[in-house]
Amino acid sequence: MENKYRTTKTTVSLINYHFIFCPRYRRKIFLIPNVEERFKCLVKDVCKEIEIEIIAIECD
């Protein structure tokens, strides 16, 4: 993957984040049917709204 810099009139930036979602008491919420699929859908929708590119998304 090629690094794509975001530019504005006064700044140039390249920011990569790694998020880890830990449910309370480490419950296995992604074993519940359709929870993983819905979670990914919500994340993708929010990222599209605020113009964030998702490089990879995994649930475990």
C-alpha distance matrix in Angstrom:
0.0 3.7 6.5 9.0 12.5 15.3 18.5 22.1 25.3 25.6 22.2 18.7 16.5 13.2 14.1 12.5 15.2 16.1 19.2 21.7 24.5 27.7 30.6 34.1 35.8 32.7 33.9 32.1 31.4 28.7 31.3 33.2 32.6 30.1 29.3 25.7 25.1 26.8 24.9 21.5 23.0 24.3 21.1 19.2 22.2 22.4 18.7 19.2 22.4 21.1 17.9 15.4 12.1 12.0 8.9 11.4 15.2 17.8 21.5 23.7
3.7 0.0 3.8 6.2 9.6 12.8 15.6 19.3 22.3 22.6 19.4 15.8 14.1 11.2 13.1 12.5 15.8 17.5 20.7 23.7 26.5 29.8 32.8 36.1 38.0 35.1 36.5 34.9 34.1 31.5 34.3 36.1 35.6 32.9 31.9 28.5 27.8 29.1 27.1 23.8 25.0 26.0 22.7 20.8 23.4 23.2 19.5 19.7 22.6 20.9 17.5 15.4 12.6 13.6 11.1 14.3 17.9 20.8 24.4 26.8
6.5 3.8 0.0 3.8 6.4 9.7 12.6 16.3 19.4 19.3 15.9 12.3 10.4 7.5 9.7 9.9 13.5 15.8 19.0 22.3 25.2 28.6 31.6 34.7 36.8 34.2 35.8 34.5 33.7 31.4 34.5 36.1 35.9 33.2 31.8 28.5 28.1 29.0 26.7 23.6 24.8 25.3 21.8 20.2 22.6 21.9 18.1 18.7 21.1 18.9 15.8 13.7 11.6 13.0 11.2 14.6 18.0 21.0 24.5 26.8
9.0 6.2 3.8 0.0 3.8 6.5 9.5 13.2 16.3 16.8 13.7 10.2 8.8 6.9 9.6 10.7 14.2 17.0 19.8 23.3 25.9 29.4 32.2 35.3 37.7 35.3 36.7 35.5 34.3 32.2 35.4 36.6 36.2 33.3 31.9 28.9 28.1 28.6 26.5 23.4 24.1 24.3 21.1 19.2 21.1 20.3 16.5 16.7 18.8 16.5 13.2 11.9 10.4 12.8 12.0 15.7 18.8 22.2 25.5 28.3
12.5 9.6 6.4 3.8 0.0 3.8 6.3 10.0 13.0 13.1 10.0 6.5 5.5 5.0 8.4 10.8 14.3 17.6 20.3 24.0 26.6 30.0 32.9 35.7 38.3 36.1 37.7 36.9 35.7 33.8 37.2 38.3 38.2 35.2 33.5 30.7 30.1 30.2 27.9 25.2 25.8 25.4 22.2 20.7 22.2 20.8 17.2 17.6 19.0 16.2 13.4 12.4 12.0 14.7 14.5 18.1 20.9 24.3 27.4 30.1
15.3 12.8 9.7 6.5 3.8 0.0 3.8 6.9 10.4 11.0 8.1 5.7 5.2 6.3 8.8 11.7 14.7 18.2 20.4 24.1 26.3 29.8 32.4 35.1 38.0 36.1 37.5 36.9 35.3 33.7 37.2 38.0 37.8 34.6 32.9 30.4 29.7 29.3 27.0 24.6 24.8 24.0 21.0 19.6 20.5 18.8 15.5 15.7 16.4 13.5 11.0 10.8 11.5 14.8 15.5 19.1 21.4 24.9 27.7 30.7
18.5 15.6 12.6 9.5 6.3 3.8 0.0 3.8 6.9 7.7 5.7 4.5 6.4 9.0 11.7 15.0 17.9 21.5 23.6 27.3 29.5 32.9 35.5 38.0 40.9 39.2 40.7 40.3 38.6 37.1 40.7 41.4 41.2 38.0 36.2 33.8 33.1 32.5 30.3 28.0 28.0 27.0 24.1 22.8 23.2 21.4 18.4 18.3 18.5 15.5 13.4 14.0 15.1 18.4 19.2 22.8 25.1 28.6 31.4 34.3
22.1 19.3 16.3 13.2 10.0 6.9 3.8 0.0 3.8 5.5 5.2 6.5 8.8 11.9 14.0 17.5 19.9 23.7 25.3 29.1 30.9 34.3 36.6 39.0 42.1 40.7 42.1 41.9 40.0 38.8 42.5 42.8 42.7 39.4 37.5 35.5 34.7 33.7 31.5 29.6 29.2 27.9 25.3 24.1 24.0 22.0 19.5 19.3 18.7 15.7 14.3 15.5 17.3 20.7 22.0 25.5 27.4 30.9 33.5 36.5
25.3 22.3 19.4 16.3 13.0 10.4 6.9 3.8 0.0 3.8 6.1 8.5 11.6 15.0 17.3 20.9 23.3 27.1 28.7 32.5 34.3 37.7 39.9 42.2 45.3 44.0 45.5 45.4 43.6 42.4 46.1 46.4 46.4 43.1 41.1 39.1 38.3 37.3 35.1 33.2 32.8 31.4 28.9 27.8 27.5 25.4 23.0 22.7 21.9 18.9 17.8 19.2 21.0 24.5 25.7 29.2 31.1 34.7 37.1 40.1
25.6 22.6 19.3 16.8 13.1 11.0 7.7 5.5 3.8 0.0 3.8 7.2 10.3 14.0 16.1 19.9 22.3 26.1 27.8 31.5 33.5 36.7 39.1 41.2 44.1 43.0 44.8 44.9 43.3 42.3 46.0 46.6 46.8 43.6 41.4 39.4 39.0 37.9 35.5 33.7 33.7 32.1 29.4 28.6 28.6 26.2 23.8 24.1 23.3 20.0 19.1 19.9 21.8 25.0 26.0 29.3 31.2 34.6 37.0 39.7
22.2 19.4 15.9 13.7 10.0 8.1 5.7 5.2 6.1 3.8 0.0 3.8 6.5 10.3 12.4 16.2 18.7 22.5 24.4 28.1 30.3 33.5 36.1 38.3 41.1 39.8 41.6 41.7 40.2 39.2 42.9 43.6 43.9 40.8 38.6 36.4 36.1 35.3 32.7 30.9 31.2 29.7 26.7 26.0 26.4 24.0 21.3 22.0 21.6 18.1 17.0 17.2 18.8 21.8 22.6 25.9 27.9 31.1 33.6 36.3
18.7 15.8 12.3 10.2 6.5 5.7 4.5 6.5 8.5 7.2 3.8 0.0 3.8 7.2 10.1 13.7 16.7 20.4 22.7 26.4 28.9 32.2 35.0 37.4 40.0 38.4 40.3 40.1 38.8 37.4 41.0 42.0 42.2 39.2 37.1 34.6 34.3 33.9 31.3 29.1 29.7 28.6 25.4 24.5 25.4 23.2 20.2 20.8 21.1 17.7 16.0 15.6 16.6 19.5 19.8 23.2 25.5 28.8 31.4 34.1
16.5 14.1 10.4 8.8 5.5 5.2 6.4 8.8 11.6 10.3 6.5 3.8 0.0 3.8 6.3 9.9 12.9 16.6 19.0 22.7 25.2 28.5 31.3 33.8 36.4 34.7 36.6 36.4 35.2 33.9 37.4 38.5 38.8 36.0 33.8 31.2 31.2 30.8 28.0 25.9 26.8 25.7 22.3 21.7 22.9 20.6 17.5 18.7 19.2 15.8 14.2 13.0 13.9 16.4 16.7 19.9 22.1 25.2 27.8 30.4
13.2 11.2 7.5 6.9 5.0 6.3 9.0 11.9 15.0 14.0 10.3 7.2 3.8 0.0 3.8 6.8 10.2 13.7 16.5 20.1 22.8 26.1 29.1 31.8 34.2 32.2 34.1 33.7 32.6 31.1 34.6 35.9 36.2 33.5 31.3 28.6 28.6 28.6 25.8 23.5 24.6 23.9 20.3 19.7 21.5 19.5 16.1 17.5 18.8 15.5 13.6 11.6 11.7 13.6 13.4 16.5 18.9 22.0 24.8 27.2
14.1 13.1 9.7 9.6 8.4 8.8 11.7 14.0 17.3 16.1 12.4 10.1 6.3 3.8 0.0 3.8 6.6 10.3 12.9 16.5 19.2 22.4 25.5 28.1 30.5 28.6 30.5 30.2 29.3 28.0 31.5 32.8 33.3 30.7 28.4 25.7 26.1 25.9 22.9 20.9 22.3 21.3 17.7 17.6 19.5 17.3 14.1 16.2 17.4 14.1 12.8 10.2 10.7 11.9 12.0 14.6 16.5 19.4 21.8 24.2
12.5 12.5 9.9 10.7 10.8 11.7 15.0 17.5 20.9 19.9 16.2 13.7 9.9 6.8 3.8 0.0 3.8 6.9 10.0 13.5 16.4 19.7 22.8 25.6 27.8 25.6 27.6 27.0 26.3 24.8 28.2 29.7 30.3 27.9 25.6 22.7 23.3 23.5 20.4 18.3 20.2 19.5 15.8 15.9 18.3 16.4 13.3 15.8 17.5 14.7 13.4 10.0 9.7 9.7 9.3 11.3 13.2 15.8 18.4 20.6
15.2 15.8 13.5 14.2 14.3 14.7 17.9 19.9 23.3 22.3 18.7 16.7 12.9 10.2 6.6 3.8 0.0 3.8 6.3 9.9 12.8 16.0 19.1 21.8 24.1 22.0 24.0 23.7 22.9 21.8 25.3 26.7 27.7 25.4 22.8 20.1 21.2 21.2 17.8 16.2 18.5 17.4 13.7 14.7 17.1 15.0 12.4 15.6 17.1 14.5 14.1 10.5 10.6 9.7 9.9 10.9 11.7 13.8 15.8 17.9
16.1 17.5 15.8 17.0 17.6 18.2 21.5 23.7 27.1 26.1 22.5 20.4 16.6 13.7 10.3 6.9 3.8 0.0 3.8 6.7 10.0 13.0 16.4 19.3 21.2 18.8 20.8 20.4 20.0 18.8 22.2 24.0 25.1 23.3 20.6 17.8 19.3 19.7 16.2 14.8 17.7 16.9 13.3 14.8 17.6 15.9 13.7 17.1 18.8 16.8 16.5 12.8 12.5 10.4 10.1 9.7 9.8 11.1 12.8 14.5
19.2 20.7 19.0 19.8 20.3 20.4 23.6 25.3 28.7 27.8 24.4 22.7 19.0 16.5 12.9 10.0 6.3 3.8 0.0 3.8 6.5 9.7 12.9 15.7 18.0 15.8 17.7 17.6 16.9 16.1 19.7 21.1 22.5 20.8 17.8 15.4 17.2 17.2 13.5 12.9 15.8 14.6 11.3 13.6 16.2 14.3 13.0 16.6 18.0 16.4 16.8 13.4 13.6 11.3 12.0 10.9 9.6 10.5 11.1 12.8
21.7 23.7 22.3 23.3 24.0 24.1 27.3 29.1 32.5 31.5 28.1 26.4 22.7 20.1 16.5 13.5 9.9 6.7 3.8 0.0 3.8 6.3 9.8 12.7 14.5 12.2 14.3 14.3 14.1 13.7 17.0 18.8 20.7 19.5 16.3 14.1 16.7 16.8 13.1 13.2 16.5 15.5 12.7 15.5 18.1 16.4 15.8 19.3 20.7 19.5 20.1 16.8 16.8 14.1 14.6 12.6 10.6 10.0 9.5 10.3
24.5 26.5 25.2 25.9 26.6 26.3 29.5 30.9 34.3 33.5 30.3 28.9 25.2 22.8 19.2 16.4 12.8 10.0 6.5 3.8 0.0 3.8 6.4 9.6 12.0 9.9 11.4 11.7 11.0 11.2 14.6 15.9 18.0 16.9 13.4 12.0 14.8 14.5 10.8 12.0 15.1 13.7 11.7 15.0 17.1 15.7 15.8 19.3 20.4 19.7 20.9 17.9 18.3 15.5 16.6 14.4 11.6 10.6 8.9 9.8
27.7 29.8 28.6 29.4 30.0 29.8 32.9 34.3 37.7 36.7 33.5 32.2 28.5 26.1 22.4 19.7 16.0 13.0 9.7 6.3 3.8 0.0 3.8 6.5 8.3 6.3 8.5 9.7 9.9 11.1 14.0 15.4 18.2 17.9 14.3 13.4 16.7 16.4 13.1 14.9 17.9 16.6 15.1 18.5 20.5 19.0 19.5 23.0 23.9 23.2 24.6 21.7 22.1 19.3 20.1 17.6 14.8 13.1 10.7 10.3
30.6 32.8 31.6 32.2 32.9 32.4 35.5 36.6 39.9 39.1 36.1 35.0 31.3 29.1 25.5 22.8 19.1 16.4 12.9 9.8 6.4 3.8 0.0 3.8 6.3 5.2 6.0 7.9 7.5 9.8 12.4 13.1 16.2 16.2 12.6 12.7 16.1 15.4 12.5 15.1 17.8 16.3 15.7 19.3 20.8 19.6 20.7 24.0 24.6 24.4 26.1 23.6 24.1 21.3 22.6 20.0 16.7 14.9 11.9 11.4
34.1 36.1 34.7 35.3 35.7 35.1 38.0 39.0 42.2 41.2 38.3 37.4 33.8 31.8 28.1 25.6 21.8 19.3 15.7 12.7 9.6 6.5 3.8 0.0 3.8 5.3 6.4 9.6 9.7 12.7 14.7 15.1 18.5 19.0 15.4 16.1 19.5 18.5 15.8 18.7 21.1 19.3 19.0 22.6 23.8 22.4 23.8 27.1 27.3 27.0 29.0 26.6 27.5 24.8 26.1 23.6 20.4 18.6 15.6 14.8
35.8 38.0 36.8 37.7 38.3 38.0 40.9 42.1 45.3 44.1 41.1 40.0 36.4 34.2 30.5 27.8 24.1 21.2 18.0 14.5 12.0 8.3 6.3 3.8 0.0 3.8 5.5 9.2 10.6 13.6 14.8 15.7 19.4 20.5 17.2 17.8 21.4 20.9 18.5 21.2 23.9 22.5 22.0 25.5 27.0 25.8 27.0 30.3 30.8 30.5 32.2 29.6 30.2 27.3 28.2 25.5 22.3 20.0 16.8 15.1
32.7 35.1 34.2 35.3 36.1 36.1 39.2 40.7 44.0 43.0 39.8 38.4 34.7 32.2 28.6 25.6 22.0 18.8 15.8 12.2 9.9 6.3 5.2 5.3 3.8 0.0 3.8 6.4 8.5 10.8 12.1 13.8 17.3 18.4 15.2 15.1 18.9 18.9 16.4 18.7 21.7 20.8 20.1 23.4 25.3 24.3 25.2 28.4 29.4 29.1 30.5 27.7 27.8 24.7 25.3 22.3 19.2 16.6 13.4 11.4
33.9 36.5 35.8 36.7 37.7 37.5 40.7 42.1 45.5 44.8 41.6 40.3 36.6 34.1 30.5 27.6 24.0 20.8 17.7 14.3 11.4 8.5 6.0 6.4 5.5 3.8 0.0 3.8 5.6 8.7 9.4 10.5 14.2 15.7 12.7 13.4 17.1 17.0 15.2 17.8 20.5 19.8 19.8 23.0 24.7 24.2 25.4 28.3 29.3 29.5 31.0 28.4 28.4 25.3 26.1 23.0 19.6 16.9 13.2 11.4
32.1 34.9 34.5 35.5 36.9 36.9 40.3 41.9 45.4 44.9 41.7 40.1 36.4 33.7 30.2 27.0 23.7 20.4 17.6 14.3 11.7 9.7 7.9 9.6 9.2 6.4 3.8 0.0 3.8 5.6 5.8 7.8 11.3 13.0 10.5 10.7 14.4 15.1 13.6 15.9 18.7 18.7 18.7 21.5 23.5 23.5 24.5 27.2 28.6 29.1 30.2 27.5 27.2 23.8 24.4 21.0 17.5 14.5 10.8 8.8
31.4 34.1 33.7 34.3 35.7 35.3 38.6 40.0 43.6 43.3 40.2 38.8 35.2 32.6 29.3 26.3 22.9 20.0 16.9 14.1 11.0 9.9 7.5 9.7 10.6 8.5 5.6 3.8 0.0 3.8 5.4 5.7 9.0 10.1 7.1 8.2 11.7 11.8 10.5 13.2 15.7 15.4 16.0 18.8 20.4 20.6 22.0 24.5 25.7 26.5 27.8 25.4 25.3 22.1 23.3 20.1 16.4 13.9 10.2 9.6
28.7 31.5 31.4 32.2 33.8 33.7 37.1 38.8 42.4 42.3 39.2 37.4 33.9 31.1 28.0 24.8 21.8 18.8 16.1 13.7 11.2 11.1 9.8 12.7 13.6 10.8 8.7 5.6 3.8 0.0 3.8 5.3 7.5 8.0 5.6 5.2 8.9 10.0 9.0 10.9 13.6 14.2 14.5 16.9 18.9 19.5 20.5 22.8 24.4 25.4 26.2 23.8 23.2 19.8 20.7 17.3 13.7 11.0 7.3 7.2
31.3 34.3 34.5 35.4 37.2 37.2 40.7 42.5 46.1 46.0 42.9 41.0 37.4 34.6 31.5 28.2 25.3 22.2 19.7 17.0 14.6 14.0 12.4 14.7 14.8 12.1 9.4 5.8 5.4 3.8 0.0 3.8 6.2 8.5 7.6 7.9 10.9 12.4 12.2 14.0 16.4 17.4 18.1 20.1 22.0 23.0 24.0 26.1 27.9 29.0 29.7 27.3 26.5 23.1 23.7 20.1 16.6 13.6 10.2 9.0
33.2 36.1 36.1 36.6 38.3 38.0 41.4 42.8 46.4 46.6 43.6 42.0 38.5 35.9 32.8 29.7 26.7 24.0 21.1 18.8 15.9 15.4 13.1 15.1 15.7 13.8 10.5 7.8 5.7 5.3 3.8 0.0 3.8 6.5 5.8 7.9 10.3 10.9 11.6 14.0 15.6 16.3 17.8 19.9 21.2 22.3 23.9 25.7 27.1 28.6 29.6 27.6 27.2 24.0 25.1 21.8 18.2 15.7 12.4 12.1
32.6 35.6 35.9 36.2 38.2 37.8 41.2 42.7 46.4 46.8 43.9 42.2 38.8 36.2 33.3 30.3 27.7 25.1 22.5 20.7 18.0 18.2 16.2 18.5 19.4 17.3 14.2 11.3 9.0 7.5 6.2 3.8 0.0 3.8 5.7 7.6 8.5 9.7 11.4 13.2 14.2 15.7 17.5 19.0 20.2 21.9 23.5 24.8 26.4 28.2 29.0 27.3 26.6 23.5 24.7 21.5 18.1 15.9 13.1 13.6
30.1 32.9 33.2 33.3 35.2 34.6 38.0 39.4 43.1 43.6 40.8 39.2 36.0 33.5 30.7 27.9 25.4 23.3 20.8 19.5 16.9 17.9 16.2 19.0 20.5 18.4 15.7 13.0 10.1 8.0 8.5 6.5 3.8 0.0 3.8 5.6 5.2 6.1 8.5 10.1 10.6 12.3 14.3 15.5 16.5 18.5 20.1 21.1 22.7 24.8 25.5 24.0 23.4 20.6 22.1 19.2 15.8 14.4 12.1 13.6
29.3 31.9 31.8 31.9 33.5 32.9 36.2 37.5 41.1 41.4 38.6 37.1 33.8 31.3 28.4 25.6 22.8 20.6 17.8 16.3 13.4 14.3 12.6 15.4 17.2 15.2 12.7 10.5 7.1 5.6 7.6 5.8 5.7 3.8 0.0 3.8 5.5 5.2 6.0 8.6 9.8 10.5 12.2 14.2 15.3 16.6 18.3 20.0 21.3 22.9 24.0 22.3 22.0 19.1 20.8 18.0 14.3 12.8 10.1 11.7
25.7 28.5 28.5 28.9 30.7 30.4 33.8 35.5 39.1 39.4 36.4 34.6 31.2 28.6 25.7 22.7 20.1 17.8 15.4 14.1 12.0 13.4 12.7 16.1 17.8 15.1 13.4 10.7 8.2 5.2 7.9 7.9 7.6 5.6 3.8 0.0 3.8 5.5 5.1 6.2 8.6 10.0 10.7 12.3 14.3 15.6 16.6 18.4 20.3 21.6 22.2 20.1 19.4 16.2 17.5 14.4 10.7 9.1 6.8 8.9
25.1 27.8 28.1 28.1 30.1 29.7 33.1 34.7 38.3 39.0 36.1 34.3 31.2 28.6 26.1 23.3 21.2 19.3 17.2 16.7 14.8 16.7 16.1 19.5 21.4 18.9 17.1 14.4 11.7 8.9 10.9 10.3 8.5 5.2 5.5 3.8 0.0 3.8 5.5 5.3 6.3 8.8 10.1 10.7 12.4 14.6 15.5 16.6 18.7 20.5 20.9 19.2 18.3 15.5 17.0 14.4 11.1 10.5 9.3 12.0
26.8 29.1 29.0 28.6 30.2 29.3 32.5 33.7 37.3 37.9 35.3 33.9 30.8 28.6 25.9 23.5 21.2 19.7 17.2 16.8 14.5 16.4 15.4 18.5 20.9 18.9 17.0 15.1 11.8 10.0 12.4 10.9 9.7 6.1 5.2 5.5 3.8 0.0 3.8 5.5 5.0 6.2 8.6 9.9 10.5 12.4 14.2 15.3 16.7 18.8 19.8 18.5 18.4 16.0 18.3 16.1 12.7 12.7 11.3 14.1
24.9 27.1 26.7 26.5 27.9 27.0 30.3 31.5 35.1 35.5 32.7 31.3 28.0 25.8 22.9 20.4 17.8 16.2 13.5 13.1 10.8 13.1 12.5 15.8 18.5 16.4 15.2 13.6 10.5 9.0 12.2 11.6 11.4 8.5 6.0 5.1 5.5 3.8 0.0 3.8 5.4 5.2 6.3 8.7 10.0 10.8 12.4 14.3 15.7 17.0 18.1 16.4 16.4 13.8 16.1 13.9 10.4 10.4 9.0 12.0
21.5 23.8 23.6 23.4 25.2 24.6 28.0 29.6 33.2 33.7 30.9 29.1 25.9 23.5 20.9 18.3 16.2 14.8 12.9 13.2 12.0 14.9 15.1 18.7 21.2 18.7 17.8 15.9 13.2 10.9 14.0 14.0 13.2 10.1 8.6 6.2 5.3 5.5 3.8 0.0 3.8 5.5 5.1 6.1 8.6 10.1 10.5 12.2 14.4 15.7 16.0 14.1 13.5 10.7 12.8 10.7 7.5 8.4 8.4 12.0
23.0 25.0 24.8 24.1 25.8 24.8 28.0 29.2 32.8 33.7 31.2 29.7 26.8 24.6 22.3 20.2 18.5 17.7 15.8 16.5 15.1 17.9 17.8 21.1 23.9 21.7 20.5 18.7 15.7 13.6 16.4 15.6 14.2 10.6 9.8 8.6 6.3 5.0 5.4 3.8 0.0 3.8 5.5 5.2 6.2 8.7 10.0 10.6 12.5 14.6 15.1 14.1 13.9 11.9 14.6 13.2 10.6 12.0 12.1 15.7
24.3 26.0 25.3 24.3 25.4 24.0 27.0 27.9 31.4 32.1 29.7 28.6 25.7 23.9 21.3 19.5 17.4 16.9 14.6 15.5 13.7 16.6 16.3 19.3 22.5 20.8 19.8 18.7 15.4 14.2 17.4 16.3 15.7 12.3 10.5 10.0 8.8 6.2 5.2 5.5 3.8 0.0 3.8 5.5 5.1 6.3 8.6 9.9 10.8 12.7 14.1 13.2 14.0 12.5 15.6 14.6 11.9 13.4 13.2 16.6
21.1 22.7 21.8 21.1 22.2 21.0 24.1 25.3 28.9 29.4 26.7 25.4 22.3 20.3 17.7 15.8 13.7 13.3 11.3 12.7 11.7 15.1 15.7 19.0 22.0 20.1 19.8 18.7 16.0 14.5 18.1 17.8 17.5 14.3 12.2 10.7 10.1 8.6 6.3 5.1 5.5 3.8 0.0 3.8 5.5 5.3 6.1 8.6 10.0 11.0 11.9 10.3 10.9 9.2 12.4 11.5 9.1 11.3 11.7 15.3
19.2 20.8 20.2 19.2 20.7 19.6 22.8 24.1 27.8 28.6 26.0 24.5 21.7 19.7 17.6 15.9 14.7 14.8 13.6 15.5 15.0 18.5 19.3 22.6 25.5 23.4 23.0 21.5 18.8 16.9 20.1 19.9 19.0 15.5 14.2 12.3 10.7 9.9 8.7 6.1 5.2 5.5 3.8 0.0 3.8 5.5 5.1 6.1 8.7 10.2 10.1 8.9 8.9 7.6 11.0 10.8 9.2 12.1 13.4 17.2
22.2 23.4 22.6 21.1 22.2 20.5 23.2 24.0 27.5 28.6 26.4 25.4 22.9 21.5 19.5 18.3 17.1 17.6 16.2 18.1 17.1 20.5 20.8 23.8 27.0 25.3 24.7 23.5 20.4 18.9 22.0 21.2 20.2 16.5 15.3 14.3 12.4 10.5 10.0 8.6 6.2 5.1 5.5 3.8 0.0 3.8 5.5 5.2 6.3 8.9 9.9 10.0 11.0 10.8 14.4 14.5 13.0 15.7 16.5 20.2
22.4 23.2 21.9 20.3 20.8 18.8 21.4 22.0 25.4 26.2 24.0 23.2 20.6 19.5 17.3 16.4 15.0 15.9 14.3 16.4 15.7 19.0 19.6 22.4 25.8 24.3 24.2 23.5 20.6 19.5 23.0 22.3 21.9 18.5 16.6 15.6 14.6 12.4 10.8 10.1 8.7 6.3 5.3 5.5 3.8 0.0 3.8 5.4 5.1 6.5 8.5 8.5 10.6 10.7 14.5 15.0 13.5 16.2 17.0 20.5
18.7 19.5 18.1 16.5 17.2 15.5 18.4 19.5 23.0 23.8 21.3 20.2 17.5 16.1 14.1 13.3 12.4 13.7 13.0 15.8 15.8 19.5 20.7 23.8 27.0 25.2 25.4 24.5 22.0 20.5 24.0 23.9 23.5 20.1 18.3 16.6 15.5 14.2 12.4 10.5 10.0 8.6 6.1 5.1 5.5 3.8 0.0 3.8 5.4 5.3 5.8 4.8 6.8 7.5 11.2 12.4 11.8 15.1 16.6 20.2
19.2 19.7 18.7 16.7 17.6 15.7 18.3 19.3 22.7 24.1 22.0 20.8 18.7 17.5 16.2 15.8 15.6 17.1 16.6 19.3 19.3 23.0 24.0 27.1 30.3 28.4 28.3 27.2 24.5 22.8 26.1 25.7 24.8 21.1 20.0 18.4 16.6 15.3 14.3 12.2 10.6 9.9 8.6 6.1 5.2 5.4 3.8 0.0 3.8 5.6 5.0 6.1 7.5 9.0 12.6 14.1 13.9 17.3 19.1 22.8
22.4 22.6 21.1 18.8 19.0 16.4 18.5 18.7 21.9 23.3 21.6 21.1 19.2 18.8 17.4 17.5 17.1 18.8 18.0 20.7 20.4 23.9 24.6 27.3 30.8 29.4 29.3 28.6 25.7 24.4 27.9 27.1 26.4 22.7 21.3 20.3 18.7 16.7 15.7 14.4 12.5 10.8 10.0 8.7 6.3 5.1 5.4 3.8 0.0 3.8 5.6 7.8 10.5 12.2 15.9 17.4 16.9 20.1 21.5 25.1
21.1 20.9 18.9 16.5 16.2 13.5 15.5 15.7 18.9 20.0 18.1 17.7 15.8 15.5 14.1 14.7 14.5 16.8 16.4 19.5 19.7 23.2 24.4 27.0 30.5 29.1 29.5 29.1 26.5 25.4 29.0 28.6 28.2 24.8 22.9 21.6 20.5 18.8 17.0 15.7 14.6 12.7 11.0 10.2 8.9 6.5 5.3 5.6 3.8 0.0 3.8 5.8 9.3 11.5 15.0 16.9 16.9 20.2 21.7 25.2
17.9 17.5 15.8 13.2 13.4 11.0 13.4 14.3 17.8 19.1 17.0 16.0 14.2 13.6 12.8 13.4 14.1 16.5 16.8 20.1 20.9 24.6 26.1 29.0 32.2 30.5 31.0 30.2 27.8 26.2 29.7 29.6 29.0 25.5 24.0 22.2 20.9 19.8 18.1 16.0 15.1 14.1 11.9 10.1 9.9 8.5 5.8 5.0 5.6 3.8 0.0 3.8 6.6 9.6 12.8 15.3 16.0 19.6 21.7 25.3
15.4 15.4 13.7 11.9 12.4 10.8 14.0 15.5 19.2 19.9 17.2 15.6 13.0 11.6 10.2 10.0 10.5 12.8 13.4 16.8 17.9 21.7 23.6 26.6 29.6 27.7 28.4 27.5 25.4 23.8 27.3 27.6 27.3 24.0 22.3 20.1 19.2 18.5 16.4 14.1 14.1 13.2 10.3 8.9 10.0 8.5 4.8 6.1 7.8 5.8 3.8 0.0 3.8 6.4 9.5 12.0 12.8 16.4 18.7 22.1
12.1 12.6 11.6 10.4 12.0 11.5 15.1 17.3 21.0 21.8 18.8 16.6 13.9 11.7 10.7 9.7 10.6 12.5 13.6 16.8 18.3 22.1 24.1 27.5 30.2 27.8 28.4 27.2 25.3 23.2 26.5 27.2 26.6 23.4 22.0 19.4 18.3 18.4 16.4 13.5 13.9 14.0 10.9 8.9 11.0 10.6 6.8 7.5 10.5 9.3 6.6 3.8 0.0 3.8 6.3 9.2 10.8 14.6 17.5 20.8
12.0 13.6 13.0 12.8 14.7 14.8 18.4 20.7 24.5 25.0 21.8 19.5 16.4 13.6 11.9 9.7 9.7 10.4 11.3 14.1 15.5 19.3 21.3 24.8 27.3 24.7 25.3 23.8 22.1 19.8 23.1 24.0 23.5 20.6 19.1 16.2 15.5 16.0 13.8 10.7 11.9 12.5 9.2 7.6 10.8 10.7 7.5 9.0 12.2 11.5 9.6 6.4 3.8 0.0 3.8 5.6 7.0 10.8 13.8 17.1
8.9 11.1 11.2 12.0 14.5 15.5 19.2 22.0 25.7 26.0 22.6 19.8 16.7 13.4 12.0 9.3 9.9 10.1 12.0 14.6 16.6 20.1 22.6 26.1 28.2 25.3 26.1 24.4 23.3 20.7 23.7 25.1 24.7 22.1 20.8 17.5 17.0 18.3 16.1 12.8 14.6 15.6 12.4 11.0 14.4 14.5 11.2 12.6 15.9 15.0 12.8 9.5 6.3 3.8 0.0 3.8 7.0 10.4 13.9 16.8
11.4 14.3 14.6 15.7 18.1 19.1 22.8 25.5 29.2 29.3 25.9 23.2 19.9 16.5 14.6 11.3 10.9 9.7 10.9 12.6 14.4 17.6 20.0 23.6 25.5 22.3 23.0 21.0 20.1 17.3 20.1 21.8 21.5 19.2 18.0 14.4 14.4 16.1 13.9 10.7 13.2 14.6 11.5 10.8 14.5 15.0 12.4 14.1 17.4 16.9 15.3 12.0 9.2 5.6 3.8 0.0 3.8 6.7 10.4 13.2
15.2 17.9 18.0 18.8 20.9 21.4 25.1 27.4 31.1 31.2 27.9 25.5 22.1 18.9 16.5 13.2 11.7 9.8 9.6 10.6 11.6 14.8 16.7 20.4 22.3 19.2 19.6 17.5 16.4 13.7 16.6 18.2 18.1 15.8 14.3 10.7 11.1 12.7 10.4 7.5 10.6 11.9 9.1 9.2 13.0 13.5 11.8 13.9 16.9 16.9 16.0 12.8 10.8 7.0 7.0 3.8 0.0 3.8 7.0 10.3
17.8 20.8 21.0 22.2 24.3 24.9 28.6 30.9 34.7 34.6 31.1 28.8 25.2 22.0 19.4 15.8 13.8 11.1 10.5 10.0 10.6 13.1 14.9 18.6 20.0 16.6 16.9 14.5 13.9 11.0 13.6 15.7 15.9 14.4 12.8 9.1 10.5 12.7 10.4 8.4 12.0 13.4 11.3 12.1 15.7 16.2 15.1 17.3 20.1 20.2 19.6 16.4 14.6 10.8 10.4 6.7 3.8 0.0 3.8 6.6
21.5 24.4 24.5 25.5 27.4 27.7 31.4 33.5 37.1 37.0 33.6 31.4 27.8 24.8 21.8 18.4 15.8 12.8 11.1 9.5 8.9 10.7 11.9 15.6 16.8 13.4 13.2 10.8 10.2 7.3 10.2 12.4 13.1 12.1 10.1 6.8 9.3 11.3 9.0 8.4 12.1 13.2 11.7 13.4 16.5 17.0 16.6 19.1 21.5 21.7 21.7 18.7 17.5 13.8 13.9 10.4 7.0 3.8 0.0 3.8
23.7 26.8 26.8 28.3 30.1 30.7 34.3 36.5 40.1 39.7 36.3 34.1 30.4 27.2 24.2 20.6 17.9 14.5 12.8 10.3 9.8 10.3 11.4 14.8 15.1 11.4 11.4 8.8 9.6 7.2 9.0 12.1 13.6 13.6 11.7 8.9 12.0 14.1 12.0 12.0 15.7 16.6 15.3 17.2 20.2 20.5 20.2 22.8 25.1 25.2 25.3 22.1 20.8 17.1 16.8 13.2 10.3 6.6 3.8 0.0
